[in-house]
């Protein structure tokens, strides 16, 4: 899924099931995983609101509250 900035909010597309989840509980967490073990992953907590897009697609606006860069552990053999 692609995420872009809209002012101070993040904008992303979403499906109907995720939209129902956001309507039931506005607290969300986004995760950008590390591409390679040992690199950083980004975890963002925030509050979301479902928006109808002009092209009849569902979107979500997310107000980030806090974020953490997390170093993932490198995989080792035998562990």
C-alpha positions, 0 to 999 in steps of 0.5 A: 500500500502506498502512503503519502503526506496530506498536510500533517496527516498520512493518506492511504488507501484501504479496503472495506474490512480495514475501513470497518476496523477503523470505524470500530477503533480509530487507534492504528499502528503502521509498520514499515518492516526492515528490508534486510535483518539488522536494518531499521523498521519504522513503527508509527502509532496514530489515530485514523479516520475513513474518508470517501475518495472522489473516485469512490475508493476508500481512503484513510487519514492518519494523524501520527502520534508517536513513532519508533525506529526499531533495529531488527535482529540479524538472523543467526544460524542455529538460533 
